[in-house]
Amino acid sequence: PGSYSYFEGMTVRMAVAIAGGFTRRADEDVIVIIRANDPEQVEYEVTQGGRVLPGDSIEVERRLF
């Protein structure tokens, strides 16, 4: 968790790496970006190669086991 600097061309994979990487319990296949700049804060399911925009929040789901 936290805020990190954005740079042009940043992907989800890069942003997660800057934040410390995936934990052992992370489900790396279920990643959601919340776009705060959208009028209704829309959630987008993305892959690790998905583009990040300024103001995005990234949520990685947990695996059950």
Residue frames relative to the residue before (quaternion, step in Angstrom):
aa qw qx qy qz dx dy dz
P 1.0000 0.0000 0.0000 0.0000 0.00 0.00 0.00
G 0.4829 0.6584 -0.4919 0.3023 3.53 -1.14 0.53
S 0.4720 -0.6321 0.5272 0.3158 3.51 -1.37 -0.05
Y 0.0627 -0.7988 0.5982 -0.0106 3.54 -0.98 0.89
S 0.5780 -0.6035 0.4267 0.3459 3.56 -1.16 0.59
Y 0.3358 -0.7238 0.5747 0.1820 3.53 -1.09 0.83
F 0.0116 -0.7664 0.6398 0.0557 3.57 -1.19 0.56
E 0.6569 -0.5404 0.3673 0.3762 3.54 -1.17 0.68
G 0.8147 0.2513 -0.2019 0.4820 3.56 -0.93 0.95
M 0.3860 0.7427 -0.4723 0.2763 3.60 1.26 0.10
T 0.2033 -0.7585 0.6079 0.1178 3.55 -1.05 0.85
V 0.6838 -0.4509 0.3641 0.4433 3.55 -1.30 0.19
R 0.6377 0.5413 -0.3276 0.4393 3.60 0.91 -0.91
M 0.6673 0.4972 -0.2965 0.4686 3.60 0.93 -0.89
A 0.6620 0.5134 -0.3069 0.4516 3.58 0.92 -0.91
V 0.6525 0.4966 -0.3146 0.4781 3.60 0.97 -0.83
A 0.6357 0.5252 -0.3336 0.4569 3.61 0.98 -0.77
I 0.6448 0.5133 -0.3179 0.4687 3.60 0.96 -0.84
A 0.6949 0.4717 -0.2636 0.4744 3.59 1.09 -0.76
G 0.7020 -0.4722 0.2716 0.4588 3.61 1.22 0.05
G 0.5621 -0.6356 0.3728 0.3756 3.60 1.25 0.02
F 0.6379 -0.5124 0.4173 0.3955 3.51 -1.38 0.13
T 0.3945 -0.6776 0.5590 0.2697 3.56 -1.12 0.65
R 0.6736 -0.4798 0.3604 0.4315 3.60 -1.26 0.15
R 0.7115 0.4583 -0.2569 0.4666 3.58 1.08 -0.62
A 0.4878 0.6797 -0.4298 0.3394 3.60 1.25 -0.07
D 0.2877 -0.7019 0.6218 0.1948 3.54 -1.13 0.73
E 0.2575 -0.8319 0.4771 0.1186 3.55 0.02 1.34
D 0.6458 0.5212 -0.3145 0.4609 3.59 1.27 -0.19
V 0.7203 0.3535 -0.2346 0.5487 3.61 1.25 -0.17
I 0.1732 0.7781 -0.5664 0.2090 3.53 -0.02 1.40
V 0.0995 -0.7948 0.5983 0.0178 3.56 -0.89 0.99
I 0.1849 -0.7397 0.6359 0.1193 3.55 -1.08 0.83
I 0.1749 -0.7480 0.6324 0.0994 3.55 -1.00 0.91
R 0.2247 -0.7904 0.5627 0.0905 3.54 -0.60 1.23
A 0.2718 -0.7928 0.5297 0.1305 3.57 -0.26 1.28
N 0.6389 0.5466 -0.3323 0.4273 3.59 1.12 -0.52
D 0.5437 0.5735 -0.4143 0.4515 3.60 1.24 -0.21
P 0.6033 -0.5981 0.3789 0.3672 3.60 -1.01 0.71
E 0.8033 0.2659 -0.1333 0.5159 3.61 1.03 -0.69
Q 0.4544 -0.7033 0.4329 0.3339 3.62 1.21 0.39
V 0.0155 0.8345 -0.5454 0.0763 3.54 0.55 1.23
E 0.2942 -0.7364 0.5840 0.1736 3.56 -1.12 0.77
Y 0.1096 -0.7862 0.6076 0.0275 3.56 -0.97 0.95
E 0.2950 -0.7176 0.5972 0.2036 3.58 -0.86 0.93
V 0.0282 -0.8255 0.5612 -0.0535 3.57 -0.72 1.09
T 0.4491 -0.6242 0.5504 0.3252 3.54 -1.37 0.13
Q 0.6960 -0.4605 0.3344 0.4378 3.57 -1.28 0.08
G 0.6762 0.4862 -0.2919 0.4702 3.58 1.18 -0.46
G 0.4290 0.7195 -0.4491 0.3107 3.59 1.30 0.01
R 0.4966 -0.6687 0.4780 0.2791 3.55 -1.11 0.72
V 0.2755 -0.7275 0.6105 0.1487 3.51 -1.16 0.79
L 0.1881 -0.7629 0.6088 0.1097 3.57 -1.09 0.77
P 0.6416 -0.5096 0.3802 0.4290 3.62 -1.16 0.42
G 0.7925 0.2964 -0.2364 0.4778 3.57 -0.93 0.92
D 0.4980 0.6638 -0.4300 0.3556 3.61 1.24 -0.12
S 0.1991 -0.7144 0.6529 0.1539 3.54 -1.27 0.56
I 0.2048 -0.7792 0.5851 0.0924 3.56 -0.95 0.93
E 0.0586 -0.7825 0.6198 0.0101 3.56 -0.90 1.00
V 0.1362 -0.7696 0.6213 0.0553 3.55 -0.88 1.02
E 0.3990 -0.7318 0.5035 0.2273 3.56 -0.73 1.06
R 0.4449 -0.6672 0.5268 0.2817 3.57 -1.31 0.35
R 0.4539 -0.6380 0.5454 0.2992 3.52 -1.20 0.62
L 0.5353 -0.6245 0.4580 0.3372 3.55 -1.17 0.52
F 0.8058 0.1388 -0.0641 0.5721 3.59 1.04 -0.71
